[in-house]
Amino acid sequence: MPVVVVESPAKAKTINKYLGPDYTVLASYGHVRDLPAKDGSVDPDDQFAMTWEVGTDSRKHVKAIADALKDDNALILATDPDREGEAISWHLQEALTKRRSIKKDTAVSRVTFNAITKDAVAEAMRNPREVDMPLVEAYLARRALDYLVGFNLSPVLWRKLPGAKSAGRVQSVCLRLIVEREMEIEAFKPVEYWSIKALFETPRSQSYEARLVKLAGNKLDKMDIRNATQAELAVQAITSRALSIQSVEAKPANRNPSAPFMTSTLQQEASRKFGMGARQTMSAAQRLYEAGYITYMRTDGIDMAPEAVMAARDAIKDRYGAEYVPDSPRMYKNKAKNAQEAHECIRPTDMTRDAKTLKLTDDDQRKLYDLIWKRTISCQMAAARLERTTVEIGSDDGQVGLRATGQVVLFDGFMRVYEEGRDDVADEDERRLPQVMQGEPAVFAKASLADQFTKATGEVQVTEGAKIGKEAILSENEAVLALQHHTQPPPRYTEATLVKRMEELGIGRPSTYASIVTTIQDREYVRKDKNRLIPEEKGRIVTIFLLNFFRQYVGYEFTANLEEQLDDVSAGDRDYKDLLGRFWRDFSAAIGETSELRISEVLDKLDKALAPQLYPPREDGSDPRICPKCGTGQLHLKTSRTGGFVGCGNYPECRYTRPLNGDTDDSGDRVLGEDNGDEISLKKGRFGPYVQRGEITEDNKKPQRASLPRGWSAEDMDLEKALVLLSLPREIGQHPDGGLITANFGRFGPYLHHKAPDEEKGIYANLKDPADVFEIGMNRAVELLAEKRANPGGRGRAAAKPLRELGEHPESGGPVNVMDGRYGPYVKWEKVNATLPKGIEPADVTMEMAVQLIAEKAAKRGTRKKAPAKKKATKKAATD
């Protein structure tokens, strides 16, 4: 039987079902070879020769394929239809040839399919080819570039910037985007402006809203009304004049559907609609693809196969009627940048099956499939027909003009199924207007516009008089309202908008977006808060360092040009070793120059580059670099294991520090009050905020301190809360067996402690909720300590309840459960505990995924057991 190799066991299972018993389908479990993580794996002095090794976990998979080839001398490489898939096939062929499992007469072929369906697999088997070497060479070039940058630039970072972890060719450019956006936000100066709205009522008692667009005979731009005085005059100008409807214009308009999904747009839309990160989206899409539900999910293409277009049109006609099918099929232009990514769009393999029909149990898969199905169906539907109406209202003297806009949907078309999400609030007013006639008077409504606005936004409170605080001005008849606004800084990136920006700049490719965004978070250069990406201080310092010493290599244009050159390699139009040679010549020179610099020189240069952000002018005109605490020391940029910070040059006499983005007019320290003659203060340290009793003196070099527990905000701290923290450990009471029970916060979170009279060190029991430190009572404390004493190592207590019960192991039997462990959730089967990969939630785990994790964990354990025996045998052979 011919041996067919794919990447994953899930894919192998599906394809085996289609091919039948005449084929042996095995999984490679991804890449089988990689560059060893050590210097010299890519040798620039030897034509960029690359040393590969088969991974420990991959050896058994390669052996299984080699063993299968003993029974049948035919190998079919059926890995994914992209550059990475081509590379996996090449690695397999090379590794098996090295093992002599592939012989001169072994038939080796490569097949690809864009969807895992019976027809697609059968068609691929009828059209085998050889491994595409230009695609492989593009992979080799990217892998060599990433290695050369990582293994040469990262050591420079370690030496010059303590706390910096590493740098990457594309990741560093992605990080630069986030850091520069944060610096834009910090430098942003808001500008005040006002808008004026009026509420009118038709003779038929229907209300509509209009905005001021003309004042004193002049057209108003968005920010022409700059302050409350001008706003109040504008309100008076409107209310003191008789107004009438000067024109009513209705225009027909069409709205066309969005193109079908490619990788980047799928990630963006999943983020907008569901808050799913790039990695989470691609993980769910991968499982849908392997199950045969969607086409390949890493693509720059938006074109759709003709048969898929016709299937979509048939499905639309059956579900929604012939009027929803356009006269001719919609054709979308392929935006693929190179051949290797020029796959079809991401679409369902069967247009008749929606999410309800599939009955998917996994929440992420169900939501994502529903999104893909709706987008695909809608892209072939008729346009929506709208009527947009504009009503112009003005005074007879031409001094005042207002405009009301709205629209009516005459035919919903594709909007019946799907509308694309938006990253920002739309300015277009899509409300429906009542019927108004040209020439009739525009009468102010009896209802209060402020009341209406308050119900919609919760931002305005009506009070006595004509003015409402500093945020709004209301006319006496309450039908005209002036609202204060301030220009807003550019928003922080979400994963969706970051991917969109990278795509616009030509940085990265579909297969890399998720890993790039994930990597900069894993390295703690960036954190995600409320779905927004915020640079950490170490990420900011690394970016500024690279911009000052390796600017070319974190340049947007340089990186995009390099991507285009790599695309040329994949198309067979450029030699990859020539590309590597030109890159290495300049890059190695830049590395050599920077390696000679002392840390102090690097910090001085960064300090100078960051000066506008670190030391902005102070309101009192004093030197912004003078330490606000001691008044004599100069502030300087410093680094630590956790990143950069600003510190006083008089250290250790003055211990003033603040974060890079801190308030320069304040140390970040705050006196909360006094207690028994001691000053109680809140301070910001390198490891977070803390409270302190007294100051550091010769007699008191280590004043009492307490870090703020997780969930406590520095802004909300007061004297009472600080004294509670400083009073810790809290004494709960005497244990029935003797000894005091206390509660406190430690390195690993909140805990209980009790030392019985006959114990040397006592026992510690973790608490789940920080509030328990202050609230837990004696009964519960004694119970938790008893459980801990019965199981000092955490074993043997009453069996923990599973987070999820997945059922019986399909091959070996026995329950498979998802458990909650000290270091995070894990899958448990018999004595095998397999930690869930980062980013995978317990709710997302399927039995198929669990079985794979268990198999991999069991294989690792087996390898470790055999290792000593192998060494012993080698030693014996050497002795002989």
N, C-alpha and C positions, 0 to 999 in steps of 0.2 A: 504493500500500500504506500503511495506517495506520502511523504511527511510534509504537512503544511504547518508553518510557524506564524503565529500572530503574537501581539504583545501581552494580552491579558487572558486569564482563565475564563472570564465572563465572555469575552469575544470568541475564545476557542470553543466554548460550549455552544454558542449560537451557530457558529459556522459549521461545527461538526454535525449539528442537526440538519443543516442544509446539504452538506456534501455526502452524508451517509457513511456506511461502514467501509467503503472502498478507500477511505483516506484516514490517516492518523493526524489529528490536529493537536498541536502542542503550543504552549505559551512560553515566550521568552521572559515574561515579567519585566518588560521595558528594556532598557539598554543592558547589554551583557558585559560591555567593556567600557573602561573610562581611563582618563589620564591619572596616574598615581598622584596623590596630593603631596607632592614633594618637588623640590627644585630640580630642574633638568628633564622633566617629562616632555618638554618641547625644547629642542636644541636649535637655536638660531644659527649656530656655527656649522650645522650639518644639514643645510637646506630645510630647516624647520622640521627635522625628523621628529616623529611623535611616538612615545613609548606607551603602549596600551597594556592594561592588565584586566583579566576577567575578575569581576567582583566576587567576594566570598559567597554572597548569597546567590550569585548567578551560576556558580560552577555546577551545581546540581541540575539547573535547567539546561545548560549546555550539554551536560553529560546525558540527560534524558533524550535530547534531540540526537546526539551522536549514537546512542544505543538504538534509537528507532531507525536510524539510517543503515544499521547493520542488516535489517530485515528487508529494506527497500532502498534502492540506490537512486531515489529521486527526491529532491528537496524543492519545495515551493515556498518562497518567502512572501508572506501576505500581510506585512506590517502596514501601518497607516500611510495614506497617500500624500505625505508631505516630506519636507527635508529630514525631520527627525526619524520618520518611519523609514526613509531610504537609508539613513545612517545605521539604524538598527539592523536592517537587512544586510548591509555591507559588513558590519561588525560580526554578525553571525556567520556570514560566509568566510570571513577571515579567520575567526576563532575555530571554526570547524575544519577549515583547511589546515590550520596549524596542528590540530589534533589528528590529522590524517583521516578524518571521518568523511571528508569530501575528497574523492579520488578523481583521476583523470576522466573516468567514464561516468561520474556522477552527474545526472541531469539537474542543473540548478536553474530555476526560473523565478521571476519576480512578477507578482500580480497585485493590482490595486483595485479597490472598489470604494466609491464615495458613500455608499450606504450598505449596511449589513442586512440585505434582504436576499431572498432565494434567487431572484432574477439577477440582481447585481453581482452576487457571488458567482453564479453560473456563467455570466457574461465575462467576468474577469478571468475565470479559468480557461475560457476559450481564446483569450488574448494575452498570453504570457509574454514577458520581455526580459531583458537583462537589467541588472541594477544600473540605475542612472548615475554615472560617475560625476557629471557636472554638479548634480545635487549633493552628492557625497563630498565633493571638493568644497562646496559652499559651506557644508557642515564643518569640515575640517578647518577651514579658514576661520569661521566663527569661534570654534572651540579653541583654536590656537590663540586667537586674539584675546579671548576672555582669559585664557590661562596666562598669557604674557602680561596682560594688564594686572590681573589679580596677584600673581606671584612676584611681580616686581614693584608694583605701586603700594600694595598692602604693607610690606615691611617698612617702607618709607613712612607710612602713616603711623605704624606702631612706634617707630623711633622718635618721630617728631611731634606726634599728638597722642600722648597717653590717653587711653580710653577709646581711641578710634579702633574699630574692628577690622574693616577691610574696605576696599573700593572695587568697583566693577565698571566695565566699559559702558554699559547702558544704564545700569542702576544708578551710577553717580550722576548721569545727566537727568534722570528722572528725579532724583533727590534735589538737584539744582532747581528744577521747576517749582517744587514745593517750598524750598527755602526762599527763593526769590519772590514768590507770591506772599509769603509771610512778611518779608521785608517791605513789600509794597503796602501791605495792610498796616504795618507799624508806622510807616512814613506818611500815611494818608491823613489829610487834614479835612474834616467834614465842612461842607459849606451849607449854610441855611438857605432855604427857599420855601415859598408858600404856594399852595394851590387853592383855587376858589371853586366851590361847587354850589349849585342851586337846585332846589327841588321844585318842579312845576306840576300843575294839575290840569288835565284836559277838562272840557265841559262835561265829559262822561265820567268824571271823578276818578280817572286813572292817572297815577303819578309817573313821572320820569325825571331823570337826573341829567344835568348838563354842566359842563365845565367852562370856565372863563377862558376865552382864546383871543379876546381883543379888548384893549383898554386905552382910553384917551385917543381912540382912532388908530392905534398901532397894534399890529399883530404881536401877541405875547409868546415868547419862548418859554420853555419849561422853568427856567430859573430867573426870570425877569423880576419877580416879586421877591425881594431879598429879606424883608423883615416884617415885624408885626405892624408897624406904622403904615407901611405900604399896603399890607394886607387889609387893614381896617379901612383905608381909603378906598380900596377896590370894592369891598363889601358895600360901602356907602354909595359908590358909583352905580352899583347894580340895583340896590333897593330904592334909589331916588329917581329912577327912570321907569317910564312905561315901556314894556318890552312886547315884541310880537314875533310870530313865526315868519321868518323872511324867506325860507326855502325848505323844501322837503325833497330829498333826492334818494331814490332807491335804485341800486345797481345790482344786477345779477353777478354772482361769482361762483367759481368752482373750486373745490379743494380736492387735490389728488392724494392717493394713499402713499405711505412711505414705502421705500424699497424693502425687499426681504432682508433678513438678518445676515450679516457677516459677523466675524468674531467680536470685533470692537463694538459694533452697535448692539449686539446681544448683551455684552457685559454692561454697557451703558444703560440699556433699558431695564435690565434685571436689577440694577442698582437703584434706578429712579423709582421703579414700581414696587420692589420688594425689599430694598436695602441690602441686597445680596452683594458680597464682595466678588472680585474677579475670580479668585481661586474657588470660592463656593459655587459660582456660576459654572465654571468650567468642569468642576467635579460632577455636578448634576448633569451637565450636557454630555460628559464622557459616558456616564452610565446609560443615558438615553440612547446614545449612539451605539454602544455595545449591545444594547437590547434590541437594536434594529428599528427603533422608533423614529430617529431623525438621521439626516445625512451628516457627513463629517463636519465637526464643529470648529475646526481651525482653518479659517479661510478668509481671504481678502475679496472673494468674488461675490457678486450680487446677481449674477445671471442664473436662470433656472432652466433645467432641462425641458425641452418642448413637451415631452410626455407628462411632466409634472405640471406644466402650465395648463394643459388640457384637462388634467385630473382636477386641478383646482377650480377651473371654470365649471366643470360638471358638478362638483360638490357645491359650489355657490348656487347654481341653478336649482339643484335638488333641495337645498336648505332654505334659500331665501327668495327664489323666484327668478324668472328670466330677466326682469328689469334691473337686477343687481349685477348682471353680467355685461361688461362693455362690449361694443360691437367687435372690437379686435383685441387680441391678447396684449397685455402690457409687457413690453420688453425692457429690461433694465441693463444698462451698460456695465460691463465688468470693469471694476476699478483695480483689479489685481496689478501689483507692481512687478511681479515676475512669474515665471511659469510654475514654479514649485508651489505657489500659493493660489494658483488660478483654478480653484475648485468651484463647484457649484455653491450657491448660497446655502445657509442652514435652513432646512425645511423638514416637515414631516415626510416620512417615506410613504405614508398612506393618507391622502387628503380627506378620506371619509371618516377617519378616526380622530375624534376630539379627545380632550383630557378625560371627560366622563366615560367615554367608551373604553378607554384603556384601563380605567380603574387602578391608577397608580397609587400605591400606599405611601410612598416617600413624598413628603410635603414639597421639598425643593424640586424634585423631578416633576411632580404634578403641576406646580406653578410655572415652571420653566417650559414644559411641553405646551401648556395652555397658551403661553405667550408666543411661542414659536408658531403654533398652529394658527392663532388669530392673525399674527403678522403676515403669515404666508397666504392665508385665504384672502385677507383684506387687500393685499398688494395686487390681486387680480380682479378686484371688484370695481364697480362703476364709481366715478367721482361723486362727491357730495355736492349738491346744488344749494347755494345759499342766496339770500337777498340781503345786502348790506344797505342800511338806511342811515343817512346823515341829515340831521335837523339843525338848521342855522337859526339862532335866535338873536335879535338885536334891538337896539333902541333907535328911535326915529332920527336922532341927531348923529348916529354912526359912531358914537363914542364907546359903546359897550357891545360886545358880541360874545355869545355863548354857543356851545356846540354839544349836541346829544348824538351819540352813535349807538347802533345796535344792529343785530342781525336776526334773520329768521331762517331756519333750516327747512328748505322746501322739499328736499329729498336727501335722506341720510346717507345713502350709498355705503361706502366702506366704513363709515363711522358707526354703522349698526354693529359692526364686529369689533373694531379696534381703532384707537387713536394713540399716536406716539406721545410718550411723556415728555416733559420739558424740564430742563435743569434750572431755569429761572422763571420768575413770575411773568406772565405775558402782559403786555401793555394793552393789547387789543380788548376793547369793550365788546363782549359778546352777548350782552343782555338784549332781550327783546323789547322794542319800543311800542307804546300804544299808538293808535291812529291819531295823527295830528294833521291839521290842514293849514296850508300856506295862507297867511293873512290874518289868521285868528290871533287874539291876544295870548301872550304867554303869562299865565297867572301863577303866582307863587302858591305852593301847596299849603294847606292848613297844618299838616303834620310837621314835626320838627326833624330837620335833616340830621341834627346832632343825635337825636334818639335813634334814628335809623342807622346812622354810622356806628353808634355805640353797640347796637345789637349785632352788627356785622363783625366788628373788630375788637370791641371791649376797650378801646383806647381813649374815648372822650367821655368826660363826665360833665353834665349840664349843671351850671350853677346860676345864681341870681345875676342879672346884669348882662351887658353885651359881651363881656370877655369870659373866656373859659381858660383860666390859667395862662400858661405860656405856649400851649400846644394848639389852641384853636381860638378863633374869633367867630362869634355867632351873631347874626343880625337880630334886630329886635323882633321881627316876625318869625324868627327861627327857621326860615326856609333857605337861608344863604349861610354857608359855612366856609371859613378859611382855615386850612389845615397847615400846620408847620411840618416841614420835612427837612432832612439833612441828607446830603449825598452820602452814599454808602461805599466803603472800600470794596475792592474786588473780593468775591467770596473765596474761602479756602477750597482747595480741590477736594472733591470726593473721588473715589476710585473711578467712577464713571467719567467725570469731567477730566481727570488726569489721563485716562486712556484715550479720550477724545483728543486732548491736546497733543499727546505723543503721536497719535495717528496723523494729526495735522502737520506736525513737524517732520514726519517721516522717520521717527525714532522707534526702533523695535519692530516686531512683526507679530502676527496673530498668535503664534505658538509661545511668545515670550511675555506678553502683557501681564498675565496673571502672576508668573514667577517673579517678574521685576517688582511689581507692587508689593508682593508678599515678602520678598527679600529685604527691602528697605525697612519694613516693619519688624521682621525677625531680628535684624541687626540693631534694633532700637534706635535707629536714626529718625524714625517717624512713628508717631502714635495715631491711632484712630479714635476720635471722640465725636460721638453723635454723627457718625458716618463721614466726618470731615478729617482730612489728613493734616496733622500739625507737626512741624519739625521739632525734634528734640534738640537740646543744646549741642550734643555731640554731632548730630547731623548737620547743624548749621556751621560748626567749626570745620568739619570735613569739607563741606562745600566751599567755604571761603578759602581754605587751604588749596584746594584743587583749582579754584578760579585764579589764585595768585601764582601758583607754581606749575600748573598743568592746564592752563586755560584752554588750549587748543583741544585737549582730549575730553573736556566736558562741554565743548561748544556744540550748539544745536545743529548748526550747518555742517560742521565737520562730521558729527555722528550720522546725520542724514546722508551725507555724501558717501560715507563708508558703507552704509546700508545699501546704497545704490550700486556701489562697486561689488559688494557681495552678491547682489542680485545678478550682476553681470557674470559673476563666476557660475552661479546656478544655471544661467542661460548658456554657458559654454563660451562666452565672449571675452573672458579675462582669465589669466593664469593666477591661481590662488597663491602660489609661492612668491610671485612677483609682488602681489598686493601685500603679503606679509613682510617682505623685505623692505619695501618703502616705508611701511608703518614702523617697523622695528628700528630702522636707522634713526629716525627723529625721536622716537619714544625713549630709546635707551640713552640717548644723549641727555634728554630732559631728566631722566632718573639719576644719571651720573652727576649732573649739576646740583640737584636738590640734596643728594646724599651727603654732600660736603657741608651743608649748612648746619649750624648749631641750633638747638631748640630755641635758645634766646633770640636768635636772628629771625627764626620763623615766627615766633610769638610777636616780636616787634613789628614785623611786616603785616601780620594779621591784625594787630592792634590798630595800626595806622589805617588799614583798609576798612576796618569796622568802626572807626572813630565816629562818623556821623550818626550811626545807630546807637553806639555804646555811650556816647557823651554828647547828647544834644544840648543846646543852650538852656541855661536855667533862667527862670523868670526874674530872679533878683540880679542877673547879670554876672554872677560869680563864676569862677573857673569851673567848668563842668567836670574837670578831672581831679579836683580836690576832694579827698575823702570826706563825706558828710558826717562821719562819726568822730574821727580824731582831728579833722580840720587842717592837718599838715601833710599827710601822705598823699601821693599821687596814685590814682586808680590805674590799674593795668589789666590787660587780658591775661588770664591764667588758665591752665588746663588741669584736669584730674581724671581719675578713672571713669567718672560719670559724664565727662564732657567739659565744655568751657564755662568760665564764669569770670566776673569782674571782682578783683580783690585789691585791697590797700597795699601799697608798697612798703608800709611800716610793719608788715607782718614779721614776727608774731606779737609785737606790742599792740598792734591794732588788728583785730580779726574780722574786720568788715568784709562781707562778701554779698554779692547779689547775682541773680541769673542774668544772662545776656540780654534778655528782653524785659528786665525789671524796670521799675520806676527809678530813674536816675536822681530824682529830687528827694528820694526817701530810701533809706537803707533796706527797706523791706522789713526792718525790725519795728516793733510797736510796743510801747509800754502799756500794759493792760491795767496796772494799778499796783497797790502795795499790800503786803500781808506781813504782819509782825515786824515791820521795819524793813522788809526786803522788797526790792522792786521786782515785780513779776512781769516778764516781757515775752513777746512772741518774736521769734527770730526765724530767718530763712537760712538753712544750711545747705550744704552740697547734696544731702540725701533727703531734703524735704524740710517742711516747717517743724518747729519744735518750740516748747515753752521752757523758760529758764527762771530759776529763783536767784536773784542777785546777779553780780557781775564777776568776771574773772579778776582776781587780785593775787598778790603774793601769798596771802594767807588762805585764799580760797581758789585754788587753781582749777578745781573741777566742781563748779556749782551744780546743784541738782537740776536735771533736765528730764523732759519727757517728750517723745515724738508724738505728733498727732496721729491717731489711729486712722486706718483706711476708712474713708467716708466722712471724715471730719474736715471741714473747710476752714482755711486760715482766715478768710474774711469774716466768718461767723464766730471767731474766738473772742471770748471776753474773760474777765477776771475769774468769774465763778467756774467756768469750764476749765480754765488753766489750773486753778487750785484743785479741782477734782483729779486732773491728770497727775499733778505733782504729789497728790496724797497717796497715789498708788504705791505699792500693792494695797488693794482693798481687803480689809479683814472681814470675812464672812461670818466666822465664829469658830468655836471649838468643836472638833470632830468628836463623835461619841466615843471613839477609841483613844481620844487624847490628841493633842497637837492642833495648831491653828490652821484653818483653811483660808487661803488668800486667792485673790483674782488679780490678774495683771495682763499687760501686753508684752509680748516678747518678739523675738526675731521672726517667728513663724506665725504670729498672730495672737489672739487672746487665749488665755489658758488659766487653769486652776492649779494650785500647788498645795500639797499637804505632806507634812513630815510627822509620821507617828513616832512615839517615844522610842520604839525599838528599831527605827529605820535610820540609816546613815545619811541618805540624800533625800529621801522622800519621793513622791510621785507627782508627775505632771499630767494633766488631762486637757486636751485642746477644747476650746469653745468655738462654736460655729459663728455665732453672732457677736460682734464687738460690744453691743449693748449689754450682753450677759455679764461683762466684767463689772458693770455697775448695778445690775438688777438681779442676777441669779441668787436664789435663796438656798438655805441650808439643805433642805431635802434633796433638791435636784443636784446640788454640788456633791453630796455624799454618794448619790447614785452614780454619777459620772466617774467619781474617783474609784468606786467599787468595781465598775466595769473595767477601768484601766488597770487596776491591781490584778484582776483576774486574767488579764491579757496584756502584760507589759509591752510586748512587741506589736500589739495591735492585732494579734491572731487569737483565735479561739473564743472570742466573745460571740454572743448571739449572731447568727449569720446575718450579714448585711443584706438589706433588701435590694434586689436589682433595680436599676433605673429603668431597664427594659428587658423583657423576656422575649427572645427571638425564636425560641422553639428548640427542637431536637437537631443535633448536628446531622446534616443530610447523608454523610458518609459513615461516620463512626458512632453515631448515637450520643446521647448525653445532652443535657441542657446547655444552650449557649445564651449567655446573658451579658448585658451591658451594665457594668458596675461603676460606682463612684469611689475612686481611690484618693489617697493622700496627695498624689501628684497628678491628679486629673482622672477623667473617665477611661475605662479600659474594657476590653472584651474578655470574658472568662469562659473557658471550657475545660472541665476536669482540672488539671493542675497547670494549665497553660493560661497565662495572663498576658494579653497583647494590648499595649497602650494605643489609644486612638491617635492617628496622625493629627498634627496641629491644624486647626481650622475645621475639623470634622466634629459636628455636634452629635451627642448621643441619639438625638431624634433622627439623624440622617443615616444611622447605621442599618444596613440591610444584612440578611443572613449571608448573602453572597460575599459581601465585603468582610463580614466577620470571619467566615471560613478562610478567606485569603489571608487575613491578618494572623489568624491562629496558625495556619500552615507556615507562614514566614517565621513566626516566633518559634515554633517547634523546631524548624530547620536550623535556626540560629543556635538554639540550645544543643541540638545534636552535634553541630559543628564544634562547639566549644568543648564538648565531652571527648571528641575524637582527637582534638589537637595534641594533647600530651602524648598519646600513643604514637602519633606520627613522628614527633620529635625524638621519642625513644628509639623508634625503628631507624631513623636517620643516624642517630648516634651509634647504634649497634653496627650499622653498615660501615660507618667510618672506622670503627674499631677493628672490624674484620679486615 
